[in-house]
Amino acid sequence: MKNIALIPARGGSKGIKRKNIKLLNNMPLIYWTIKTALASSYIDRVVVSTEDEEIADISRSLCAEVPFMRPASLAQDNSTGIETVLHALEHLPEVSNIL
C-alpha cells in the first residue's frame, strides 16, 4: 500500500501573490510542507499538484515528485479540492491512499 501526500500548490493567489514561492525563514513557503511530508514515516511519496512551472521546479528540487501538471482550469479561485484529488488519481492509478 502506498500512502501519498498530495500537496496542492497553485501559482495564483488572491491574498498573497505567488505565496507558495515566497520566502519564509529563507526558504520558499512550499519547502515547509514538503519537508514535513518527507519526514513522516506514514508517507511513501510526496506529490505536488500544480499548474505552475516554477512551483514544479522548486518542488522537484526539494525532492517532491511532480509527475503531472494540473490544468489551469483546476487552479482557479473557484476550483475545489476534490477536483484536484480526482485529477491526481487519474494520473496515479497505483495509489492506494492520498493523505
C-alpha positions as CSV (number, residue, x, y, z in Angstrom):
1,M,0.0,0.0,0.0
2,K,1.3,3.4,-0.9
3,N,0.4,6.5,1.1
4,I,0.7,9.6,-1.0
5,A,0.9,13.1,0.4
6,L,-0.7,15.3,-2.2
7,I,0.2,18.9,-1.9
8,P,-1.9,21.3,-4.0
9,A,0.1,24.4,-4.9
10,R,-1.4,26.8,-7.4
11,G,0.5,29.7,-8.8
12,G,-2.3,32.2,-8.5
13,S,-3.5,33.6,-5.2
14,K,-5.8,36.4,-4.3
15,G,-4.3,37.1,-0.9
16,I,-0.6,36.9,-1.2
17,K,0.7,36.8,-4.8
18,R,2.8,33.7,-5.6
19,K,2.7,32.7,-1.9
20,N,4.0,29.2,-2.5
21,I,7.4,30.5,-3.5
22,K,7.6,33.5,-1.2
23,L,10.4,33.1,1.3
24,L,9.7,32.2,4.9
25,N,12.9,31.9,7.0
26,N,14.9,32.0,3.8
27,M,13.1,29.1,2.2
28,P,10.0,29.0,-0.2
29,L,6.8,28.5,1.7
30,I,6.2,25.2,0.0
31,Y,9.5,23.9,1.4
32,W,8.0,23.6,4.9
33,T,5.1,21.5,3.7
34,I,7.3,19.2,1.6
35,K,9.9,18.9,4.3
36,T,7.2,17.9,6.9
37,A,5.7,15.3,4.5
38,L,9.0,13.8,3.6
39,A,9.9,13.4,7.3
40,S,6.7,11.4,8.0
41,S,7.1,7.7,8.4
42,Y,3.5,7.3,7.2
43,I,4.1,8.8,3.8
44,D,5.7,6.8,1.0
45,R,5.6,9.5,-1.7
46,V,5.2,13.3,-1.7
47,V,3.4,14.6,-4.8
48,V,2.8,18.3,-5.7
49,S,-0.1,19.1,-7.9
50,T,0.4,22.5,-9.6
51,E,-0.2,24.3,-12.9
52,D,2.9,26.5,-12.3
53,E,6.3,25.5,-13.8
54,E,8.3,27.5,-11.3
55,I,6.5,25.8,-8.3
56,A,7.0,22.4,-10.1
57,D,10.8,23.1,-10.5
58,I,11.2,24.2,-6.9
59,S,9.2,21.2,-5.6
60,R,11.4,18.8,-7.6
61,S,14.5,20.5,-6.2
62,L,13.1,19.8,-2.8
63,C,12.7,16.1,-3.5
64,A,9.0,16.1,-4.1
65,E,7.5,14.5,-7.2
66,V,5.6,16.4,-9.8
67,P,4.6,13.5,-12.2
68,F,2.0,15.6,-14.0
69,M,0.9,19.2,-14.3
70,R,-2.5,20.3,-13.2
71,P,-4.6,22.0,-15.9
72,A,-5.1,25.7,-15.3
73,S,-8.9,25.1,-15.2
74,L,-8.3,23.2,-11.9
75,A,-6.3,26.1,-10.4
76,Q,-8.9,28.8,-10.3
77,D,-10.3,30.6,-7.3
78,N,-13.5,28.5,-7.6
79,S,-11.7,25.2,-8.2
80,T,-12.4,22.6,-5.4
81,G,-10.0,20.4,-3.5
82,I,-11.8,17.3,-4.6
83,E,-11.3,18.2,-8.3
84,T,-7.6,18.4,-7.6
85,V,-7.6,15.0,-5.8
86,L,-9.6,13.3,-8.6
87,H,-7.3,14.7,-11.2
88,A,-4.3,13.3,-9.3
89,L,-5.9,9.9,-9.0
90,E,-6.3,9.8,-12.8
91,H,-2.6,10.2,-13.1
92,L,-1.6,8.0,-10.2
93,P,-3.6,4.7,-10.7
94,E,-1.2,2.8,-8.4
95,V,-2.1,4.9,-5.4
96,S,-3.9,3.3,-2.5
97,N,-4.3,6.3,-0.2
98,I,-4.0,10.0,-0.6
99,L,-3.2,11.9,2.7
